[in-house]
Structure formats: structure tokens, C-alpha cells
Amino acid sequence: MALAVNRTGVIFKKCDMSNHRPETVKQCVSGICQHTCPPNTIEKCKHAWTLRYWVNGKQLEKSFKDEIRNGRVSYGSGRKLAQDFQLKLTVDKRSGDITFAQHGRTGRQNFAEAAESFISRLPILDGSKYHYLSVYRKHVRPVFGDMTVAQVANDRDGVTELLAVTMKHLSNTPRQQARYVIVGTVEEAVKAGKLSMHRLDGIELADSGRYSRRSFVFPTYEQVRFVADGGINPDTKRAVAGAGLCVWLMRGCGLRIEEALAVSKEDFIEDGTVLRVAWQASGDGGKREPLKHRKAGEYRDVPVPSWLWEMVRDMPDGPLIPGNGRLFQQYGTIYFRFTNAAEAAGIADGFSPHSLRHAYASAMQGRGVASDATFRIRREAGLAGPAALPGSAGPAGRRAGHAVDQGFLAAGCAG
């Protein structure tokens, strides 16, 4: 028998014009109210969902925006978050000082609650937490969300089924993230004394081959140029936006998207022959963050090919890829343009932004840069300082820059 729950507070959008009261509400009369969206459009408008509730006689509000997933807005996700918060608030208010079960001290704790707490405490950047949380909500929570930590800890078959069968069609990264969240959550329970043991050790993930090395695609210069500049899709005859200078920074210096987005004119040093990579852009483009697996202040110096410096030389100071009202362009926007343009350019499946980094490393190896230097550049080993990587002054750095230059010239791309 289903139970009806009278939840605390009310969820709505402040922009809903059905709440417009020009006869009685002062803000509506003066035209400064927030009621701007017709009722039939609020489900897909840009404004946040609001939960209005009361605590100790005081009215409070909390807003929840729709999430952006793979560069697209997931409409309705903000309302679901508001409903989750509303339900938690209702339980907390009704329970008061009563503890219905000793969930916090035993394996009977709800797995979803424990997993979300585990992700929130991970010592990683907010952008990385977002990816773990997205994989958890999409793949892990629907299967194990209603189980206890103890039940999941003993359900080796169920975990293996999820990772090896249900998620088999996915690339290795989300499957590894799902495994990390599941195993990490139960291991934390063991360390905290809530469980004596678990049975999830040693679950192997077979390489699906979806993005294996065999599938790396190295497009032609014309195709890369289309991804950067955009053009007309030959199938739809519609204009396709390109990913801009970000593409050439990735191809010429082996940068990640987030690193390329954070590059400023001032980061080019030694007369434009070296790029000092010290930051990456946050997912929303609003701020700079330390490099992946690095602390603030650590950096690496990367050789700059002459053709890339020619593109940058006359640009104004400041961020090279500024956003619209933000410090930098947003990751999701660039990724969306990148994939759309790559498809329109006819590049084979398997091509991704990461492929440009492999093209960078291959260009160096193919033109005599020592494999150990290439490995260090690709893996970004070492800490801060010009000597950490062969990207600044020195034979390895000069050979690396020359190799990328020669690869560009060999493709007939000069000028």
C-alpha cells in the first residue's frame, strides 16, 4: 500500500507568469517583478526552481538549477533536486530528536546516503565531483539506491552484473568511476567500523574497446581546421560553429580542453616560444583552478610551435577564449561545438578532444623526440619549475617544438 507524504514547503519557479498579480502585488504593479515566462514555457526556461519552506517560523528559500550534462541542459533535473531536498527536509522536521534506526552506526545505513556522502568528501575539484555524481545518479543509484550498505557490500554478483553487463556499452571511464564509488563507499564503512568486511575486492573491468588505442583517429588538417573554424554541414546545409582557438592550443601544445580554455596571452613567455600552463578553467567558466592532480602554484612549461604563436601574437592581453559574461568559455559549450563540428567534418568514430593530445605526442615521436621525453609530456610528470618537463629551454623542449612545427608544415598547413 502506497503511503501519501505531505512534504514541507512548496516548489515553484519565480518566473511563472501565472503568479503575476498586478492588482495586488506592489512589484507587479511597478513592473519590477520576476514573472517573465508564460506557464507553458517554464519547464524549459533558464530560470532555477525554488523551494520555499519554513523553519522555526522563518521563511527560507533554496534554488536549484537544471543540470548541464554533456553540454546540454537536462530539463527537470533542477526540480528533482528540489524534491529530494524537500523530502529530506520533511523527514528531518518530523523526526526531531527521534532516531528510527541506528543507520549511522551500522551496515543498515542506506547505500545512497552513504555513497553521496562519500563523493562529497572526495579530495578532488568540483568539476571531477560532478562527473562522479553524474555517473552515480545515472547508473548506480537506480540499482543500489534502496539497498543498505551491508547488502551492497555482500552483493558481488549484482555489482559485477552492473559493471560488466549493464554498463558494458559504455567506455572504461564511467565504469571505473562507478566501481570506485561503490567499492569506496563500502570500504569507508569498513574503516568506520560499520561493517566487518565486504566482498567487492578484485572486480575486474574488461576493456570494452570502445575507445581503445585501436580506435584513435588522426584526422587530416582540413578536418581539424573545420573543427576549429566551423563551416557548412554538407548533409544538412546548415552552419556549424567551431571550437575556435581551443583546438589549435590542444593540437599545438597537447593541452586538455580545460587547460586550453584558461590560457591567457600573458602565459606565453620567452618571446612566445614557451607556454606556461599553470591553471585550468572551471566547468562553468567562472574561475581558474589548479591543474588536474596539481596544487595551486604548480605548473609545466610547454614548447610553442611557431604557427601557433603567429595566431596568438596580435591578440589582446587577457584570456584568449573569454566567455559570454564569464571569465572563460564554458567547457560544455566548447565540447558541444567540438563534437558537432567533428561529425560534420566527416571524422570517423573514435575521434575526441583527447585525440588531439595523442596527435601532438605522435608528431614528436615521429620526428625524433626521445620517447621518454614524449612520455613525460604526455603524462605531465614532475612538479613545478622549468626543469620539470622538457617544455622550456633545453634540447628536448626545442626538439618538441620543432617536431610540432614540422608536422604542421608536412600537412601543408603553413600560413
N, C-alpha and C positions, 0 to 999 in steps of 0.2 A: 504493500500500500504506500503510495507516494505521500510525502509529508509537505504541506504548504509552509513556506517560510516567509514571514513578514520582515523584510530586510530594513536595515536602518538607512534613512536618508533617501534622496531621490537623484536619479541620473538624467541629465539633460544637456542640451547644447545652448549656450547663451546666445548664439546667433539665430536661433529659431524664431522666425517672424510670427509664428502663432502665439508667441508670448508678448507681442507688441501691443502696448496699451496707451495710445496717445491721449485718451480721455482722462486717465487717472495717474499715470506714472510720469513723474517730472522729467526724467531723462528722455522718455519717448516724446514728450511734448516739445522739448527743446532740440530734438534731433541728434542727441549725442548717445543714444542707446546702442547696444551691440546687436540689435535684431536686424541682420542684413541678409539672411538666407531664407528663401521660401521653404516651407516644411518638406516639400518633396525632394529637396536637394541636400538636406543636412546629413544624410547618410554618407555622402561622398564629398562634403565640403572640407576645407583645410583646417577648420577650427577644432579645438580639443573638446572632448567630452568632460563634463563637470559632475562631480559627486558632491552634493550639498548635504551636510549632516550636522547633528548637534551633539556636543559633548559638554556635560556639566552646565547645561543651559546656554551654552555659547555656540553660535552658528559658525561652522567651518566649511571650507571648500577645498577640493583637491582635483586637479585637472589631469587628464590622460589623453595624449595624442595618439593617433593611429600610427602604428609602427611602419617603418620602411624596410622592406625585405627584397633583396636582390635588385635594388634600385627602384622598386615600385611600392606605392602606398598600399598597405593591407587594410582596406576599409573595414571598419567594425572592430578592429583589434583594440582600439582605444576604449570602446565601450565594454569589451570583455574584461580588460584590465580594471576598469571602474567597477564592474560587477564582482570581480574577485576581491577587490579591496572592500567593497560594500559587505560581502558575505563574511569576510574576516572581521570586519568591524562589528557586525551583528553578533557573531559568536563571542567576541571579546566582551561586549557590553552585557550580554545576557549571562555569561558565565561568572562575571565578577571575580571573587576570590576562590570560586569552586574549581577544582581540578577533576575533570571527569575520568581521566585515566592518567597513569604516570608515563605518558608518552615521552616526555623529555628525558627520562632516565632509563628507558628500556628499548628493546628492539621493536616494541609496538608503536613507536613513533611513525607517523605517516611518511612514506618514502618521498612524496612530492615536496612536503615541507622540508625534509632533511636535504634533498637534492638542491632546492632553490637556495637554502642557507649555505650549502657547500659552494655553489657557484658564486654567490655574493661575496664570499670571503677569499676567493682566489686572488693571489697577489699578481694580477695582470691588469692591463689597461681596460678601460670601459668598453672600447671597441671589441676587444677579444672576448670580454664577458658577454657582450651582446650576441656574438656568434655561438658561444656555448649555450646560452639561454635559448636561442632560436632553435638549435638542434634538439635541445632537451624538450621544449614545448611541442615541437612538431612530431618527434619520433619516440621519445622516452616516456613522457608523461601520459600519453594516451594508453600505453601498455601497462605501466607500473604505478601510475599516479594514485590509484586507490589501494595499493598494497602497503603493508608495513615494511620497515627497513629489514626486519628479520626474514620476512617472506622473500623479498628480493635477494637477500644475501644467500639464500638456500636454493634459489631458482636458477641454477646454472643453465639448464636446458632452455628456459624462457629467454634468458639474456642472450644465449648463443643463437637462438632462433631469430631474435630481433636483429642482431648484428650481422649474421651470416646469410639470412634468408630474406626477412622483411626489408632490410636496408641494402640488399645485395646490389641493387641497380645504381646506388649512389657511389660517389668517389670515395677514396680512402679517408679523406679528411673528416667529413661528418661522422663516419662510422667510428673513427678513432676518438672523436670528441664525445660521442655518445658513450663509448666504453669508458672513457676517462671519468665522465660524470657518474656513471653507475658504480663503477668499482671504487672511485674515490669517495663517494658518499658512504658506502658500507665500510670502507677501511677507516674512515673518520669515526664511525660508530664503534668499531672495534677498539680504536685508540682511546675513545672516551669511556670505555667500559660498558657501553650499552649492549654490545654483542661480544661473545667469546671468540667467534671466528666467522669466516664466510667461505663460500665455495666458488668464488669467481676468479681465482688466480689462474693465469696462463691461458685465457681465452684468446685464441689467435684469429687474426683477420686475414683472410686470403686476399691477395691483390686482385681487385676486380678487373684491372687492365683498362678501365675507362679512361684514365689519364696517366697511363704508364708511359715510360720513355719511348716506347714504340710509336705512341700516338702524338708525340710532339711535332708540331707543324712549323716550318720555317717559310713564311710567305715571301713573295717577291717584293722588291722595293715599291713597285706601283701599288701593290695591295696594302703595304704598310702606310704608304702615303695617303691612300684612300681612308684608312682607319683614322689617320691624323686629321686630314683636311675635310673629310666627308665628300659628298657628291650626290649623284642621282642613282637611286636603286634601279638597275636595269629591268627588274621584274615588275615593280610597282610604279616606276617612273616618278617616284616621289623623292624629295630631297631628304638626305640622311645627314645628321650632324656628326662631325668627327670629334675625337677625343683631344685634339689640339696638341700643344707643345708637350703635354704629358707623355705622348707616345715616343717622341724623339728623346726625351730625357731617360725614359726606360730603355730604349734601344741603344742609346749612345753611352749611357753610364751604368746600366744594369740596375736601375732603381726599381723599387716597388711602387705601386700606384700612390700609396700614402706618402712615401718619401718624395716622389716627383711633385705631388701637389704642394708640398711645403717649401719647395726651393724658391729662394729669393735671389735677386740679381747680386746682392752682396755676398752670397755664398760662393761665387766664382772668385778664386784667388790666383795669385801668381800669373797675372796678365791673361786670365781666362783659360789657363791650361789645367787647372785643378778645381774640382768641385768639392767643397767641404760639406758632407752630409751629416747634419747634427740633429735633425728633427724630422718628424713625420706629422702629417695633418690628422686631426681628429676626424671621426667618421662624419660629423656634421659640418666640418669645415670651419668651426668657430675658434679653434686654438691650435697651438703646436704642442706636440707630445714627444717624450723621449723615443728614440728608435726602438724597434722591437728587440726585446731581450737586452736592452741597454738602460743605463741610468742617465739622468739629466746631466749634460756636460760631456758625455762620451760621444765620439764622432768617428768618422772614417773619411779619408781623402780619396777621391776617385779621379782618374785622368779624364780630361775632357777632349774629345775629338775636335779638330779644327772646324768641321762643318757645323757642329752644334754651337760652338762659340759664335760663329757667324750669325746664327739665328738669334742669339741672345744679346749680342754686343750692343745693339742700338735700342734695346728695350728699356723702359724706365726702371728706376730703383724700386725695390719692394717685391712682394710676391709676384712670381711670373704667371701664376694661374689663379688670380683672385676670384672669389665667389661673388654672387649677386647679393650684396648686403652682408657678406661674411668675409672673414679673413682669407679663406681659401675656398676653392670649388669643392663641392661635396663628393665624397667617394662614390656614392650611389649614382650620381649624375654622370660622372666620367665612366664608370663601369657600364652603365646602360648604353651610353653612346658608343663605347668601345665594342661591345658585343653586337649591337645593331649594325655598325659600320663594317665589322669583320664579316658578318653574314652577307651584307650587301656586296662586299668586295669579292665574294666567292671563295673565301678562305675555308679550307677543309675543317671538318670537325676535329676538335682536339686543340685548336688554337685558343689561347687565353692570354691575358696580360702577362702571366708568368713566362710564356713562350718567348717574349722579347728579352727577358733576362738570360734565357738559355742561348738565344741568338747572339747576345753580347759575349757570353763566355766562349761560345763556339768560334766566334770571329777571332778572338785572341788565340785560342788553341790552334786554329787553322793557320795562323800566321806567326807561329814560333814562340808565343809567350809560354814560359815554363808551366807545366801542368800544376805544380804546387802553388804558383802564384795565382793561376786561374782559380784553383780550388779555394784559396784564401779569399779572393774577391767574391766568388760565388757564395761562399758560406759566411763571409764577413767575420772572419775570426779576428781575435785580438781586441784590444781596448783602445782608448783614445790616444791620439797623437799621430803625427805624420808617419812614424815608423811602423804603425800597427798594420797597415795594409800597403800593398805596392801601388798606391794611388797618388802619391806625391812625388817629390823629387827622387830620382833613383832610376836605375836601368829598367827594373820591372815595370815601374809606372810609365816610363817613356815608351817602352815596347807595347804596353797595353793600349795607350792612346793611339800609337801608330797603327796597331792592328785594327782597331775600330775604324780609323780613317781609311785604311786600305780596303777594308770590307765595304765601306760606303762607296769608294771610288770604283771598286770592281763591279758593283751593281749598276754603274753608270749613273750615279746619283749626284755627282758633284754639281754645285750650282743650283 
